[in-house]
Amino acid sequence: MGLFAHVLLVAIVASLVLVLLAGAGFLLSERFASGRLTAHVLAGSLTIAVAIVFAAALNHQWRVQRDRDAAVRAARTQHLENLHVLLRSESDALKTLAHGLRQGRYFTLVANDARQAIWPDETLSADVERHYPEYFHERERVIHDILQYDTELGRIRHIVSGSLPLPEPLEPSRGDLIAALVGKCAGAAPAFRRDASLDAAPVRDGALQVYEQYRCAPDLIRVAQDLFDRAADLADAAVAASDAARRYLEETALRGTCTYAPGE
């Protein structure tokens, strides 16, 4: 605005000078030339004065618009880069979720906030909806379904734990045993190993004996199998959402607008 004030001041001064010259020419022409010549001189001087002022204003407006467009492009480019970083992170997180689902993982075992245990939202997570709504809703469905799955898995773990009396030396291994027994009821490949989170040999042997002797109730087998089948489908959905996030990483232009990146 300071540059414009100086340019405009110069233009006004120049215009005034031309008007004064035109006036002086008019007075002189009244004495030494015809009135028609005076009118031409005056009209020409005023035209030039108006053109100077208009050109200065137009040039300023062009510069302001150019600077604004450059600032918008810079903001959108920076925001796109930030979103690419976030999408890459989310893609990796979705694949990690898929791996955990296939391993029968219980995500919210020690979490106060179930969603936070499954999906740690970043600062720009909500902004993903503005720019990539299809992916955002796909991702949210996956998270919602995993939370439901995890709730059901927790219920099954509670049932198994309630039917599993353990001697005091084996209590520290209860969590490992429960996870292994739920998998056993679902017909998953044996995941309980002699060295799994168990230190002393008697504890390892005792936990393995409990695992081998445990008999799953028929209704528990059915529920566990259905749950593990659902986990496999959820894992596929998580991978699909991960691939969608990766596809958006190939885009070089930012979609939509937001507070971080105004429209062009």
Legacy VTK file of the C-alpha trace (Angstrom):
# vtk DataFile Version 3.0
C-alpha trace
ASCII
DATASET POLYDATA
POINTS 264 float
0.000 0.000 0.000
2.956 2.359 0.643
4.244 1.859 -2.903
0.798 2.570 -4.305
0.528 5.803 -2.272
3.812 7.054 -3.751
2.870 6.067 -7.305
-0.565 7.617 -6.983
0.891 10.824 -5.534
3.282 11.143 -8.448
0.447 10.502 -10.890
-1.761 13.145 -9.270
1.057 15.687 -9.243
1.797 14.957 -12.873
-1.857 15.322 -13.740
-2.104 18.645 -11.927
0.953 19.887 -13.759
-0.628 18.916 -17.055
-3.877 20.629 -16.121
-1.974 23.790 -15.152
-0.089 23.643 -18.402
-3.356 23.197 -20.238
-4.796 26.190 -18.392
-1.766 28.241 -19.185
-2.034 27.161 -22.784
-5.661 28.220 -22.780
-4.816 31.701 -21.533
-2.022 32.065 -24.037
-4.159 30.733 -26.847
-6.849 33.301 -26.035
-4.343 35.947 -26.940
-2.252 34.306 -29.626
-4.283 31.365 -31.133
-7.785 30.324 -32.005
-10.303 28.921 -29.465
-10.455 25.581 -31.299
-6.746 24.974 -30.810
-7.153 25.768 -27.144
-9.956 23.222 -26.793
-7.830 20.540 -28.435
-4.901 21.251 -26.145
-7.092 21.210 -23.044
-8.852 17.969 -24.051
-5.577 16.293 -24.823
-4.032 17.339 -21.529
-6.999 16.104 -19.520
-6.990 12.803 -21.400
-3.335 12.279 -20.618
-3.919 13.151 -16.958
-6.778 10.688 -16.637
-4.761 8.002 -18.425
-1.843 8.458 -16.008
-4.051 8.100 -12.937
-5.894 5.098 -14.412
-2.646 3.386 -15.420
-1.190 3.832 -11.927
-4.299 2.401 -10.279
-4.475 -0.511 -12.723
-0.804 -1.318 -12.250
-1.256 -1.348 -8.468
-4.299 -3.600 -8.680
-2.404 -6.017 -10.933
0.481 -6.187 -8.459
-1.861 -6.762 -5.514
-3.655 -9.568 -7.380
-0.360 -11.110 -8.468
0.968 -11.113 -4.898
-2.307 -12.560 -3.592
-2.295 -15.338 -6.197
1.314 -16.166 -5.354
0.503 -16.315 -1.620
-2.494 -18.590 -2.270
-0.439 -20.917 -4.472
2.303 -21.083 -1.840
-0.215 -21.833 0.936
-1.929 -24.562 -1.080
1.375 -26.127 -2.093
2.575 -26.204 1.526
-0.747 -27.611 2.713
-0.665 -30.291 0.039
2.806 -31.330 1.207
1.582 -31.510 4.818
-1.401 -33.611 3.772
0.884 -35.940 1.815
2.920 -36.525 4.963
-0.287 -37.252 6.883
-1.691 -39.564 4.188
1.550 -41.525 4.082
1.420 -41.933 7.855
-2.234 -42.979 7.752
-1.561 -45.475 4.977
1.131 -47.121 7.102
-1.163 -47.060 10.159
-3.962 -48.788 8.233
-1.588 -51.541 7.129
-0.477 -51.953 10.730
-4.133 -52.322 11.735
-4.615 -54.943 9.037
-1.622 -56.894 10.328
-2.930 -56.703 13.891
-6.361 -57.934 12.819
-4.856 -60.947 11.087
-2.847 -61.684 14.220
-5.981 -61.567 16.413
-4.715 -58.533 18.296
-6.836 -56.953 21.039
-6.252 -53.231 20.467
-7.925 -51.566 23.468
-6.552 -53.759 26.240
-4.995 -50.903 28.213
-6.607 -47.860 26.624
-8.822 -45.271 28.296
-9.933 -44.013 24.869
-10.759 -46.870 22.512
-10.452 -44.788 19.343
-7.147 -43.329 20.490
-5.814 -46.863 20.944
-6.760 -47.752 17.387
-6.310 -44.426 15.619
-4.221 -41.554 17.055
-5.711 -38.566 15.202
-3.241 -35.936 14.040
-3.777 -32.171 13.925
-4.821 -32.277 10.272
-6.848 -35.494 10.465
-10.176 -33.642 10.374
-8.976 -31.599 7.400
-8.674 -34.791 5.362
-12.477 -34.788 5.048
-12.432 -31.423 3.242
-9.924 -32.511 0.615
-10.421 -36.283 0.322
-14.007 -37.014 1.488
-14.241 -40.449 -0.167
-11.095 -41.711 1.530
-12.046 -40.033 4.826
-15.405 -41.820 5.034
-13.828 -45.122 3.988
-11.222 -44.737 6.730
-13.847 -43.809 9.333
-15.914 -46.888 8.469
-12.865 -49.079 8.964
-12.107 -47.478 12.341
-15.742 -47.771 13.440
-15.915 -51.441 12.438
-12.621 -52.234 14.170
-13.916 -50.641 17.363
-17.002 -52.860 17.184
-14.841 -55.889 16.491
-12.565 -55.037 19.397
-15.532 -54.674 21.745
-16.739 -58.142 20.777
-13.253 -59.564 21.112
-13.039 -58.076 24.600
-16.287 -59.810 25.519
-14.949 -63.174 24.332
-11.690 -62.636 26.190
-13.700 -61.910 29.332
-15.615 -65.180 28.923
-12.421 -67.157 28.439
-10.729 -65.441 31.360
-13.704 -66.172 33.607
-13.450 -69.868 32.810
-9.688 -70.000 33.326
-8.586 -70.531 36.934
-4.829 -70.277 37.153
-2.350 -70.993 39.918
-0.623 -67.894 41.224
2.672 -68.500 39.370
0.800 -68.460 36.042
-1.231 -65.308 36.689
1.349 -63.032 35.033
0.890 -65.042 31.825
-2.922 -64.767 31.840
-3.003 -62.201 29.036
-0.892 -64.367 26.730
-2.968 -67.414 27.566
-6.272 -65.673 26.907
-5.128 -64.422 23.496
-3.853 -67.879 22.590
-7.030 -69.621 23.774
-9.332 -67.287 21.849
-7.309 -68.116 18.758
-7.517 -71.790 19.606
-11.321 -71.598 19.841
-11.422 -69.838 16.472
-9.349 -72.566 14.883
-6.363 -70.344 14.251
-2.884 -71.784 13.952
-1.273 -72.307 17.375
0.372 -69.061 18.441
1.333 -70.032 21.964
5.022 -70.794 22.161
7.089 -72.088 25.039
9.123 -68.882 25.103
6.221 -66.409 24.692
6.592 -63.771 27.449
7.347 -66.492 29.979
10.611 -66.449 31.895
11.040 -69.531 34.026
10.849 -73.035 32.576
8.173 -74.227 35.072
5.977 -71.280 34.090
6.453 -72.017 30.400
5.597 -75.650 30.869
2.605 -74.875 33.090
1.157 -72.333 30.657
1.606 -74.699 27.746
-0.169 -77.453 29.669
-3.121 -75.123 30.390
-3.268 -74.197 26.704
-3.256 -77.815 25.526
-5.833 -78.975 28.075
-8.296 -76.133 27.569
-11.515 -77.190 25.810
-13.577 -74.552 24.019
-17.342 -74.621 24.473
-19.251 -75.155 21.188
-20.984 -71.755 21.324
-17.655 -70.084 22.066
-16.096 -71.823 19.065
-18.837 -70.513 16.778
-18.586 -66.948 18.082
-14.786 -66.933 17.935
-14.729 -68.301 14.387
-17.243 -65.695 13.231
-15.197 -62.976 14.879
-11.959 -64.102 13.247
-13.705 -64.258 9.866
-14.838 -60.669 10.425
-11.290 -59.711 11.366
-10.054 -61.047 8.030
-12.631 -58.943 6.166
-11.708 -55.887 8.232
-8.045 -56.440 7.441
-8.875 -56.425 3.715
-10.893 -53.204 4.172
-7.991 -51.593 6.046
-5.596 -52.503 3.228
-8.027 -51.065 0.662
-8.208 -47.797 2.620
-4.415 -47.770 2.862
-4.162 -48.135 -0.920
-6.650 -45.275 -1.374
-4.487 -43.016 0.769
-1.458 -43.954 -1.307
-3.266 -43.064 -4.537
-3.917 -39.546 -3.279
-0.199 -39.153 -2.670
0.267 -39.080 -6.451
-1.878 -35.956 -6.859
-0.006 -32.703 -7.469
-2.944 -30.297 -7.013
-4.847 -29.685 -3.805
-8.561 -30.442 -3.862
-11.084 -28.053 -2.314
-10.393 -25.249 0.147
-9.983 -24.830 3.894
-8.693 -22.365 6.461
-5.129 -23.505 5.804
-5.349 -23.168 2.016
-7.878 -20.682 0.548
-9.263 -21.138 -2.929
-7.498 -19.713 -5.941
LINES 1 265
264 0 1 2 3 4 5 6 7 8 9 10 11 12 13 14 15 16 17 18 19 20 21 22 23 24 25 26 27 28 29 30 31 32 33 34 35 36 37 38 39 40 41 42 43 44 45 46 47 48 49 50 51 52 53 54 55 56 57 58 59 60 61 62 63 64 65 66 67 68 69 70 71 72 73 74 75 76 77 78 79 80 81 82 83 84 85 86 87 88 89 90 91 92 93 94 95 96 97 98 99 100 101 102 103 104 105 106 107 108 109 110 111 112 113 114 115 116 117 118 119 120 121 122 123 124 125 126 127 128 129 130 131 132 133 134 135 136 137 138 139 140 141 142 143 144 145 146 147 148 149 150 151 152 153 154 155 156 157 158 159 160 161 162 163 164 165 166 167 168 169 170 171 172 173 174 175 176 177 178 179 180 181 182 183 184 185 186 187 188 189 190 191 192 193 194 195 196 197 198 199 200 201 202 203 204 205 206 207 208 209 210 211 212 213 214 215 216 217 218 219 220 221 222 223 224 225 226 227 228 229 230 231 232 233 234 235 236 237 238 239 240 241 242 243 244 245 246 247 248 249 250 251 252 253 254 255 256 257 258 259 260 261 262 263
